[in-house]
Amino acid sequence: MKRFSELSEQEILALAIALEEEDARVYADYADGLKDNFPASAKVFAEMAEEENLHRRRLIEAHRTAFGEHIPLIRRQDVKGFVVRPALWRVRPLRLETVRKQAETMEYETRRFYERALERTSDASVRKLLGDLAAAERSHESLASKLTELHVTTDAAKEEEETRRRMFILQVVQPGLAGLMDGSVSTLAPLFAAAFATHNTWETFLVGLAASIGAGVSMGFAEAMSDDGSLTGRGRPWMRGLITGAMTTVGGIGHTLPYLISEFRAATAFAVAIVLIELWVIAWVRARYMDTKFLQAAFEVVVGGLIVFATGILIGSA
């Protein structure tokens, strides 16, 4: 890799051409990745890609005038000092806020490049062009704002916000809620069956721990293998599986931990209180994100939990 200070004027121009071409392609990829869920923002990035292509053509003309037709192959990865960019274009669906922050970083880095390139060039026309492009990169933030005002109307912004909310519910809330419900409810029967069968808090704790971890692993793999998210829009399968598995384990561990208390009645009373809190949290999440009335959600969750809870006690007391 070369240091920036070692580059000739021709290599600086060649690198500028490569940078503008790469930025244009990245913005075009962003526009393509956002067009389905965020069409207004996709137009912003499509026009920014066109702006970068215009810069590239101006740089090529300057290179042709100063150095001829042949443009040396030199890229950002050939020069020390450039930040490695994450390949966001590989991840679908794209997250709008992540893409916007990455675009800001790209514009800042390119502006800094042009400001340093000005110090290394002596040709008057090349210096003027680099200065103009540095100013253009500084104004890109305002350009993005103008494009946003043009394309992202109030209705479009509300629609994009609603899309973000739906994606969050689909990719995070739903798998997390499914895991929490399974962990909180399915582990009640084995935990309280062991508790009333043995009246031994340590053995009950071990049963609850095993049930919680086992349920978490099982639910995590089941969710991850249910679909790859390409058609349903449910996101990356490994992330959904991780969320579901973790929340399943948390749901079971919550009412298992009280059995670390050595006194059986105190431990059981504490565990029952934790169960009620867990069921309330599940009902609140369903009411908050799943458009279910709180009383209806609470009734459904509590009835299901009480049935499983009673089953465990009956089996353990038999």
N, C-alpha and C positions, 0 to 999 in steps of 0.2 A: 504493500500500500504506500502511496505517496503522501507526503505532507502537502497541505494547501500551498505553503510557501515555495514549494518546488515546482509548481505548475507554471507552464508558459502561458502567454496570452491566448494562444490558439487552444491550448488544453482547457483553459478557463472557459472560453466560449463553448467548446465541445461539451464540457461538464454542464454548463448552463442549459444547453439544448437538451441533454439527457434528463436533467432535473425537471424541466418544463414538460417534457414528453411523459415522464413517469407520473408527475402530478396530474396531468390531464387524464391519464388512464385510470388513476386511482379515483378521481372524482367521477369519471364515467362509470366505474364499478360501483361506487356509492349510489349514484343515481339509479343504476339498474337494480341494486339490492333494495332500494327504498321505494321503488315505484308502486309496488303492490299495496303496502301498508301506509306509506307516507308520500303520496304522489306530489303534494305541494313542495315538500322539502327535496324530493327527487329533482324537480325542475331547477331548484337553486343550484344543486351540484352539477347538473347538466350544463347550465350556463357558465359556471365556474370552470368546467372542463373546456368549454369553447374559448374562454379567456386565456387559459394556459396554452391552448393550441395556437392562438394568435401570438402570444409571446414567443413560442417556439419558432414560428415562421419568421418573425422579426430577427431573432437570433441567427437563424440560418442565413438570412440575407446579409447580415453583418459579417458572418464568417465567410460567406462567398466573396464579399467585397474585399475583405482584408487578407484572407489566406487561401482562397480558391475553393474548389468543389469538394475535396476530400475532407471529411470530418473525422478526426481520430475517435476511436471507441474508448471513452472514459466515462465511468459511471460513479455514482455516489459511493458504492462499496469499494471502489478503487482508491478512495481518498480518505485519510484519517480525519476524524472529527465529526462525521455525520452520525446521527442517532439511528439505531436500527428501528424500523417501523414495524409494528405488528401487522400481520396480514389479515386485516379485518374483512377483506373481501371474501375470504374463505368461509367466514362464519355467517350462516343464514338462519333465521332472519337477522338483519342488522339492527343494532340498538342505536336509535337516533341520537341520543345524547353522547354516546361514545364516539360516533362518527363525527359529530360537530366538534368535539374537543380535539380529535385527531386532525381535523382540517385546520383548526387554529394553530396547532403545533407545526403542521406542514408550512403554513404561510409564514410563520415566524422564522423557521429555519431557512426558508428560501430567501426571505428578506435579508437575514444576516449574511447569507452567502453573497448576495449582490453588493452589500455594503463593503464586505471584505474584498470582493473582486475589483471594486472601484480603485482600491489602493494598489492593485497589482497591474493595472493596465495604463498605457500611455497614449494609445491611439484616441484622438479626440472623438471621433464618431462612435467608437466602441464604448468609451467612457460615458458619453451622453446616453446611449442605449441602456447601459447597465444602471445608470442613475434613474432613468425613466422607469425601468422595471422594478428597481428597489422601491420607488415611490408607488408603483402600481401594487406591489405586494403589501405595502403599508396601508393602502386604501382598500385592500380586499375585504377587510373586516366590515368596512362601511358598505362595500359592494354587496357582501352577503346580507347585510341588514336591508339594503334597498331591494335586493331580490326577494328576501323574506317578506317584506312589506308588499311586494308586487304579487307574489304567488301564494304566500301563506296568509290568506284572508282570515277574518275572525271565524267564519264557519269552518274553514279548512283546519285552522289551529285547534278548534274544539273537536273536530273529527279525528285529528291525529292524537290528541290527548286521550280521547276515548279508545282509540286503537291501542295506545300504550297501556291503558288500564286493562283492556281485555287480554292483551298478551301477558301482562303481569299475573293476572288471575289464572290464565290458562297454563302458564309455564312454572309459576311459583306457588300461588295460593292453593290451586286444586291438588297438586301432588302432596304439598305439605299438609293440607287438611285431611286428605285420604290417609296419610301416614299417622297423623295425630289421632284420628278417630279409631283406626285399627289398633294402634298401640294402647290407647286409653281403654278401649272396650274389650278387645280380644284377650288381653292379659288379666282381666278381672277374674274370670272363672278359675284359671289355674292358680293364681295368687291366693285368692281367698279359700279355694278348696284346700290348698296346702296349709294355709293358716289354721283353719278350723279342724283339719284332720290331725295336725301335729301339735298345735299350740306351741310351736317352737319358732321363735322369731328369726333365728339364723337360717334354719332350713327353708323357711318361707321366703326369706330374702334371696337365697340361692335360686329357688324356683322362679321367683319373679324376675331376677336378673337374666336367667337363661331364657325365659319366655320373651322378655323384652328384646334382647339381642337377636335371638332366633327370628322373632317376628320382623325386626328391622332388616335383617339380611334378606329374608324371604320377600318382603314387600319391596325392598330396593331393587332386587333382581327382576321381580315381576313387572315393576313399573318401567325399568330400563329396557326390558325386552318386549314391552307391549306394542310399541311402534317407534320408528326413527324420527318422527316429527316432521318429515318432509311434506306430508299431505295435510296433517291435522294442525300444523303450526304450533305444536306443543313444545317446541324447543329441543335442545340436545338431550338424547335419551339418558346419557350418563349423569347429567345434571339433575334431571327429574328423578332418576333412581336414587341419587345421593340425598336429595331433599326428602323424598318419601321415606327412605330407610332411616335417616337421622330423626325425623319427626316421629316415626313409629317407635323407635327406641326411646325417645324422650317421653312419649306418651305412656309407655310401660314403666319406665324407670321412676317417674314421678310418684306413683303410689307404691313403689317397691322400697324406696329408700327409708320410709318410716320404720320398716322392720329391722333396721339396724339398732333400733331401740330394744333393749332387752326385755322390758316389761310388755307382755302380750297385749293387754287391754289398751294401754296407752298407744302402742304401736298401731293397733287396729283402728282406734279412734282417729289417730292422725292420718292414717291411710285413707279412711273414708272421707275425711275432710278434703284431702288432696283430690280424690276422685270427683267430688262435687265441684271443686275449682276447675278441674280439667273439663268436665262436661259443660260448665258455664263458658269457658274459653272457646270450646268448639261451637257452641250455640252462637256466641258473639261473632266469631269469624264467618259462620254461615250467613248470619244476618247482615254483616258488614259488606261482604264481597259476593255472596251468592244470591242476592236479592230475595232472601227468605225472611219473613217476619220473625222477630226475635222470639216471641212466645211460641210460635209454631216450631222453630228450630230447637228451642229449649225442650219443648214437649217431646219431639221425636228423639232427640239425643238422650234425654233423661230416661224415657221409657225403655229404650234399647239398652242403656247402661244398667238400669235396675234389673232388667230380665237376666242379663249376663251375671251381674253381681249376685242375685238370688240363686242362680244356678250353681255358682261356685260354693256358696255357703251350704246349700242343700247337699251337694255331693261331698263336701268336706265334713259335714256333720253326720253323714250316713254311717 
